[in-house]
Amino acid sequence: MPILDTDYSRIDHEKMARAIGLKSKHIPLLIANFIEESISILDALEEDIASRNYEKIRSSAHAIKGSAGNLKFNEIYEMAKEMELSGSKEESDFEYEAYFEAIKSAIGTISL
């Protein structure tokens, strides 16, 4: 089930830096890169979901999962993981659209 109430609008840069082993001054750049990359991945993913291209769904979800996991965006990570697994199994009844919207919404809450 997608996580619908994810909110990353109050990111603690110090806490995030400690969690990933970096200095807090690097966090805004990492977050900006994550957002930028995610937007292009989401654009492709939306098309892949519409055409039910399961391999591309799996690949795009995997990319988002990895980046989200590295930055400790745990809810995005979990949703992308579920989408990746479903794409790899070519599960036609998985709620790809709902997960896509939840991931997109969660990424939209991320602030620098």
C-alpha positions in Angstrom: 0.0 0.0 0.0 1.5 3.4 -0.9 2.4 5.7 1.9 0.2 8.8 1.3 1.2 11.2 4.0 4.9 11.4 3.5 6.3 14.9 4.3 10.0 15.8 3.9 9.5 19.5 4.2 11.5 19.8 7.4 14.7 18.0 6.7 17.3 18.2 9.5 20.5 18.6 7.5 22.7 17.8 10.5 20.8 14.6 11.3 20.8 13.5 7.7 24.5 14.2 7.4 25.2 12.1 10.5 23.0 9.3 9.1 24.9 9.1 5.8 28.3 10.0 7.1 28.8 13.3 5.4 29.2 17.0 6.4 25.9 18.9 6.6 27.2 21.5 4.0 26.9 18.8 1.3 23.3 17.9 2.0 21.6 20.7 0.0 23.6 19.7 -3.1 22.7 16.0 -2.6 19.1 16.8 -2.1 19.0 19.1 -5.2 20.6 16.4 -7.3 18.1 13.8 -6.0 15.2 16.0 -6.9 16.6 16.8 -10.3 17.3 13.2 -11.2 14.0 12.0 -9.7 12.0 14.4 -11.9 13.5 13.0 -15.1 13.1 9.4 -13.8 9.5 10.1 -12.9 8.8 11.5 -16.3 10.0 8.2 -17.9 8.3 6.1 -15.3 4.9 7.6 -15.9 5.2 6.6 -19.6 6.5 3.1 -18.7 3.5 2.6 -16.3 1.0 3.7 -19.0 2.5 1.2 -21.5 3.1 -1.5 -18.8 6.8 -1.8 -19.8 7.7 -3.8 -16.7 11.4 -3.9 -17.3 11.6 -0.1 -17.5 9.3 0.2 -14.5 11.6 -2.1 -12.5 14.7 -0.2 -13.6 13.3 3.3 -12.9 11.9 2.2 -9.5 15.3 0.7 -8.7 17.1 4.0 -9.5 14.7 5.9 -7.3 15.0 3.3 -4.5 18.8 3.5 -4.5 19.0 7.3 -4.4 16.2 7.6 -1.8 17.8 4.9 0.4 21.2 6.7 0.2 19.6 9.8 1.6 17.4 8.0 4.1 14.1 9.0 2.5 12.8 5.7 3.8 9.2 6.0 2.7 10.2 6.7 -0.9 12.6 3.9 -0.6 10.0 1.4 0.6 7.4 2.4 -2.1 10.0 2.2 -4.9 11.2 -1.2 -3.6 7.6 -2.5 -3.8 7.2 -1.1 -7.3 10.6 -2.5 -8.4 9.7 -6.0 -7.1 6.3 -5.9 -8.8 7.8 -4.8 -12.0 10.3 -7.6 -12.0 7.5 -10.1 -11.5 5.4 -8.3 -14.2 2.5 -8.1 -11.8 -0.4 -6.6 -13.8 -2.6 -6.1 -10.8 -0.1 -4.0 -8.8 -1.2 -0.4 -8.2 1.6 1.2 -10.2 -0.3 4.5 -10.7 -1.0 4.9 -7.0 2.6 4.2 -6.0 3.8 6.6 -8.7 1.6 9.4 -7.4 2.6 8.7 -3.8 6.3 8.8 -4.7 5.9 11.9 -6.8 4.0 13.6 -4.0 6.6 12.6 -1.4 9.4 13.9 -3.6 7.4 17.1 -4.0 7.6 17.8 -0.3 11.4 17.7 -0.1 12.8 21.1 0.7 16.4 22.2 0.7 
